Amino acid sequence: MDLSSSTRKMSIKQHITTFTIVMVTSFIGSLFWIKVLTSFEKEDNTLLGISNTSTYTSKKPMVSSETFTVLIYTGQSFLKPFIQHFRKKKCRSVPNCIISENVSDMQKSHAVIFNDVNLPGKIPQRAKNQLWIFHGMETVHFIRKPSKHWDDQFNFTMSFRKHSDIVRPYGKIVRREKEIKRNYTEVFRKKKHGGVWMSGHCPVPSKRKALAQEIGKHMHVDLFGRCGARPCGTASTMLSDCLKTVSRDYKFYFSFENTICPDYTTEKLFNIYLYDLEIIPVVNGPANAAEYLPKGTFINALDFSSASELAKKLKEIGASEEKYTHYLKEKDKYYDAGNAEVFSDAMCQLCNKLAGTSMNPNGNNSKGNSENYWTRLMKNNC
């Protein structure tokens, strides 16, 4: 082999080696920049409030395999069907979280829920690292404040209030997957009267009867129940024949609460969604009702400067089939999940707290929060 041939072969090898190095370096560099740019894109999306579902849906939710017992201390009878629902459904993230109604389980329970109406006269013996929860579903005007010796006993609060440690509202509005089929023209044709208010509890802080009467000076309003002039069967928190009848015959249902407080909306309103009633609800608050009730499905009296202005708007809607049925169609896009589902959600919140405490034992302050539980619960005097 001559020198020139050998030189050419070495030159070819050098070119191949150089080409290979360049290609590998370019490939590695490309991977680096792809990763950098992708991280920037994720950060930008997060800042803009855009969630990249493909990034997160592949991750399985954390599931605790530990067993936790929650005791409901002398619970109210109406909670029993809700408890049964939870036992069947279970909490997906903490499937071994169970509810007991047996007071003899006090010492082996990880958490104890005390209802405001059933607090024992004497504080029971507390197990080590046990969490205690104060449960109350009324506003400050209608809830019984426990005696002073309970002041430093509770770790958490449970109520309808969004600032509670465990939130348990009176209802949960959910978007419907399948639309309701109604003859809305026929529904509108059957409506004979304007507004209706039903109540058996009259002197209340919100002065709801006076509001209903004031509206009645400007449009047709009938008052049913002990607070009104017309009987309507036995009072019930469930669907009654009276409620079905007024929902058919009246255009507006005045779902007025006894107190106007943030987050306070009871079954009077949620039943309209739960039972798919053909009537438009009118509420007397609270101001933040639109945070949990879908826009265009209800009317808030607080949005109007006076009862006469509210009545004017209601008459305008009630006189137009198009405007009235638009509200009904919007309402029919939603339903209330029901009290059992809401109760299960609340229990899962507590079960998740127990699982978190188990992973971080130092986070369990069994002697109570630094701020008084009553002060926290009755924020804004509500």
C-alpha positions in Angstrom: 0.0 0.0 0.0 1.5 3.4 -1.0 1.7 6.3 1.2 -1.0 8.4 -0.6 -3.5 5.5 -0.3 -2.8 5.1 3.4 -3.2 8.9 3.9 -6.6 8.9 2.2 -7.9 6.0 4.4 -6.8 7.8 7.6 -8.5 11.0 6.3 -11.7 9.1 5.7 -11.6 7.6 9.2 -11.0 11.0 10.7 -14.0 12.5 8.8 -16.2 9.6 10.0 -15.0 10.1 13.6 -15.6 13.8 13.4 -19.0 13.3 11.8 -20.0 10.8 14.5 -18.9 13.2 17.3 -20.8 16.1 15.8 -24.0 14.0 15.4 -23.9 12.7 18.9 -23.2 16.1 20.3 -26.0 17.6 18.3 -28.4 14.9 19.5 -27.5 15.4 23.1 -27.8 19.2 22.7 -31.2 18.8 21.1 -32.5 16.7 24.1 -31.2 19.3 26.5 -33.0 22.2 24.7 -36.2 20.2 24.3 -36.2 19.6 28.1 -35.5 23.3 28.8 -38.2 24.6 26.4 -40.7 22.1 27.7 -40.1 23.2 31.3 -40.6 26.8 30.2 -43.8 25.9 28.5 -45.1 24.1 31.6 -44.2 27.0 33.8 -45.9 29.5 31.4 -49.0 27.3 31.4 -49.1 27.1 35.1 -48.8 30.9 35.4 -51.7 31.3 33.0 -53.8 28.8 34.9 -53.7 26.2 32.1 -53.4 22.6 33.3 -51.7 20.2 31.0 -53.8 17.1 31.6 -51.4 14.7 29.8 -48.7 15.7 32.3 -50.8 14.8 35.4 -53.4 12.2 34.5 -50.8 9.5 34.2 -49.9 9.9 37.9 -52.0 7.8 40.3 -53.5 9.5 43.3 -51.9 8.9 46.6 -53.8 6.1 48.4 -53.4 5.4 52.1 -53.6 1.7 53.1 -53.9 2.5 56.8 -57.1 2.0 58.8 -58.7 4.9 60.5 -61.8 5.0 62.7 -64.0 8.1 63.0 -66.5 8.1 65.8 -69.7 10.2 65.6 -70.4 10.8 69.2 -74.2 10.4 69.9 -75.0 11.3 66.3 -78.4 12.6 65.2 -80.8 10.0 63.7 -81.1 11.8 60.3 -77.4 11.1 59.7 -77.8 7.3 59.6 -78.7 7.0 55.9 -75.7 9.3 55.1 -73.4 7.1 57.1 -74.7 4.0 55.3 -74.0 5.8 52.0 -70.4 6.5 53.1 -69.9 2.9 54.2 -70.9 1.6 50.8 -69.0 4.3 48.8 -65.9 4.6 50.9 -63.2 7.2 50.4 -61.1 6.4 47.4 -57.9 8.0 48.8 -58.4 6.4 52.2 -60.5 3.2 51.6 -60.0 1.9 55.1 -61.4 4.9 56.8 -64.5 3.8 58.7 -67.3 5.4 60.7 -68.5 4.2 64.1 -71.6 5.2 66.0 -70.7 3.2 69.0 -69.4 5.3 71.9 -67.6 2.2 73.3 -65.1 2.8 70.3 -64.0 6.1 71.9 -60.6 5.0 72.9 -59.7 3.3 69.7 -61.0 6.0 67.4 -58.6 8.3 65.6 -61.1 11.1 65.4 -64.3 12.0 67.2 -67.1 14.2 65.8 -69.2 16.1 68.4 -72.5 17.6 67.2 -73.4 20.9 68.7 -76.9 19.7 69.8 -75.6 16.4 71.4 -72.5 17.5 73.4 -72.1 15.4 76.6 -72.3 17.3 79.9 -69.0 15.9 81.0 -65.9 15.9 78.7 -65.1 12.3 77.9 -61.6 10.9 78.3 -59.5 11.6 75.2 -57.2 9.0 73.6 -53.6 10.0 72.8 -53.2 11.9 69.5 -57.0 11.8 68.9 -58.6 14.5 66.8 -61.8 16.2 68.0 -64.2 17.9 65.6 -66.9 20.4 66.5 -69.8 20.0 64.0 -72.5 22.7 63.7 -74.8 23.4 60.8 -76.5 26.6 61.9 -75.6 30.3 62.0 -74.6 32.1 65.1 -78.2 33.0 65.9 -79.4 29.4 66.0 -76.5 27.3 67.2 -75.9 26.5 70.8 -72.5 27.6 72.0 -70.8 24.9 74.2 -69.8 25.8 77.7 -66.4 27.3 78.4 -64.8 24.0 79.5 -64.9 22.9 75.8 -62.9 25.9 74.6 -59.5 24.2 74.1 -60.8 20.8 73.2 -61.4 20.9 69.4 -58.8 20.5 66.7 -61.1 21.1 63.7 -64.5 22.6 62.9 -67.1 21.1 60.5 -69.9 23.2 59.0 -71.4 24.7 55.8 -68.8 27.6 56.0 -66.1 27.5 53.4 -63.5 28.6 56.0 -64.3 25.6 58.2 -61.6 23.0 58.5 -64.0 20.4 57.1 -66.7 21.9 54.7 -70.1 20.3 54.7 -72.6 22.5 52.8 -76.3 21.7 52.6 -76.0 20.8 48.9 -73.7 20.3 46.0 -74.7 21.5 42.5 -73.4 19.3 39.7 -73.4 19.8 35.9 -75.7 17.3 34.3 -74.3 15.0 31.6 -77.6 14.2 30.0 -80.2 17.0 29.4 -83.7 16.9 30.8 -86.4 16.7 28.2 -89.4 19.0 29.0 -92.1 20.7 27.0 -91.2 24.1 28.3 -94.1 25.8 26.5 -96.5 23.5 28.4 -94.7 24.2 31.6 -95.0 27.9 31.1 -98.7 27.6 30.1 -99.6 25.9 33.5 -98.1 28.7 35.5 -101.1 30.6 37.1 -99.4 32.7 39.8 -96.4 34.9 40.5 -94.4 34.2 43.6 -94.7 31.8 46.6 -93.1 31.7 50.0 -93.4 28.8 52.4 -92.2 28.8 56.1 -93.1 27.8 59.6 -90.5 29.8 61.4 -91.4 33.5 61.3 -89.5 36.0 63.5 -85.9 35.6 62.2 -82.9 37.9 61.8 -83.3 38.1 58.0 -86.8 39.5 58.3 -87.8 37.3 55.3 -91.5 37.5 55.9 -91.4 41.3 55.7 -89.4 41.0 52.4 -92.0 38.6 51.0 -94.8 40.9 52.0 -93.1 44.0 50.5 -92.6 42.2 47.2 -96.3 41.3 47.4 -97.2 45.0 47.2 -95.9 45.0 43.7 -96.8 41.6 42.3 -98.8 38.5 43.2 -97.2 36.6 46.2 -98.8 33.9 48.3 -97.5 33.0 51.8 -97.9 29.4 52.9 -97.3 27.6 56.2 -97.5 28.9 59.7 -96.0 32.2 58.7 -98.6 32.8 56.0 -102.3 32.8 55.4 -102.6 29.4 53.6 -101.9 25.9 55.0 -99.7 23.6 52.9 -99.6 20.2 54.6 -97.0 19.0 57.1 -93.7 20.9 57.0 -90.9 18.8 55.6 -87.3 19.1 54.4 -88.1 16.6 51.7 -90.3 16.7 48.6 -93.9 17.2 49.6 -97.1 17.3 47.7 -97.4 20.9 48.5 -94.0 21.7 47.1 -94.8 19.8 43.9 -98.1 21.7 43.5 -96.7 25.2 44.0 -93.8 24.3 41.7 -96.3 23.6 38.9 -98.6 26.5 39.5 -96.2 29.3 40.5 -93.4 31.0 38.6 -91.0 32.0 41.4 -90.1 30.2 44.6 -88.9 32.5 47.4 -86.2 30.5 49.1 -85.5 32.9 51.9 -83.1 31.9 54.7 -83.5 32.8 58.4 -80.1 34.5 58.4 -78.1 36.1 55.6 -74.6 34.8 56.1 -71.8 33.9 53.7 -72.2 30.3 52.3 -75.5 29.8 54.2 -78.0 28.2 51.8 -80.1 25.3 53.0 -82.2 22.5 51.6 -85.0 25.0 50.8 -83.0 26.1 47.8 -81.1 22.8 47.0 -84.4 20.9 46.9 -85.3 22.8 43.7 -82.3 21.3 42.0 -82.5 17.9 43.8 -86.1 17.2 42.6 -85.8 19.0 39.2 -88.7 21.2 40.1 -90.2 23.5 37.4 -89.8 26.8 39.1 -87.2 29.6 39.4 -85.7 30.1 42.8 -85.3 33.6 44.3 -82.9 33.9 47.2 -82.5 36.6 49.8 -78.7 36.1 49.8 -76.0 35.6 50.6 -74.0 37.9 48.5 -71.6 35.1 47.5 -74.4 32.7 46.4 -73.1 32.8 42.8 -69.9 31.1 44.0 -71.8 27.8 44.4 -75.0 28.3 42.5 -74.8 28.4 38.7 -75.4 31.8 37.1 -78.7 32.2 35.2 -80.5 29.5 37.3 -81.6 31.7 40.2 -82.3 35.3 41.2 -80.7 37.0 44.2 -82.7 39.7 46.0 -79.5 41.3 47.1 -78.8 42.3 43.5 -81.7 44.8 43.6 -81.9 48.1 45.4 -85.4 47.5 46.6 -88.3 45.0 46.8 -90.1 47.0 44.1 -87.1 46.8 41.7 -87.0 43.0 42.4 -90.7 42.7 41.7 -90.4 44.7 38.5 -87.7 42.2 37.3 -89.7 39.2 38.3 -92.8 40.5 36.5 -90.7 41.1 33.4 -89.3 37.6 33.3 -92.6 36.0 34.3 -94.5 37.8 31.4 -92.2 36.4 28.8 -92.2 32.7 27.9 -88.8 33.1 26.2 -87.1 34.8 29.3 -88.8 32.5 31.8 -88.0 29.2 30.1 -84.5 30.4 29.5 -84.0 30.4 33.3 -85.6 26.9 33.6 -83.5 25.5 30.8 -80.3 26.8 32.5 -81.4 25.4 35.8 -82.2 22.0 34.2 -78.5 21.7 33.2 -77.7 21.1 36.8 -78.8 18.9 39.7 -78.1 18.6 43.4 -76.0 15.6 44.3 -77.9 15.1 47.6 -77.0 15.2 51.3 -75.6 11.7 51.4 -73.0 12.6 48.8 -72.1 15.9 50.5 -71.7 14.1 53.8 -69.4 11.5 52.2 -67.3 14.3 50.7 -67.0 15.9 54.2 -65.9 12.5 55.7 -63.3 12.1 53.0 -61.9 15.5 53.9 -61.5 14.3 57.5 -60.1 10.9 56.4 -57.5 12.7 54.3 -56.5 14.8 57.3 -56.1 11.7 59.3 -53.9 10.1 56.7 -51.8 13.3 56.5 -51.4 13.4 60.3 -50.3 9.8 60.2 -47.5 10.7 57.8 -46.6 13.7 59.9 -47.2 12.9 63.6 -45.9 16.3 64.6 -48.8 17.9 62.8 -51.3 16.5 65.3 -52.1 19.0 68.0 -54.4 17.0 70.2 -54.8 19.9 72.7 -56.6 22.1 70.2 -55.8 24.9 67.8 -54.1 28.1 69.1 -57.1 30.1 68.0 -60.4 29.3 69.7 -62.5 27.1 67.6 -65.6 29.2 68.2 -63.9 32.4 67.1 -62.7 30.6 63.9 -66.2 29.1 63.2 -68.2 32.3 63.8 -66.1 34.5 61.6 -67.9 37.7 60.7 -70.4 37.0 63.5 -72.2 34.5 61.3 
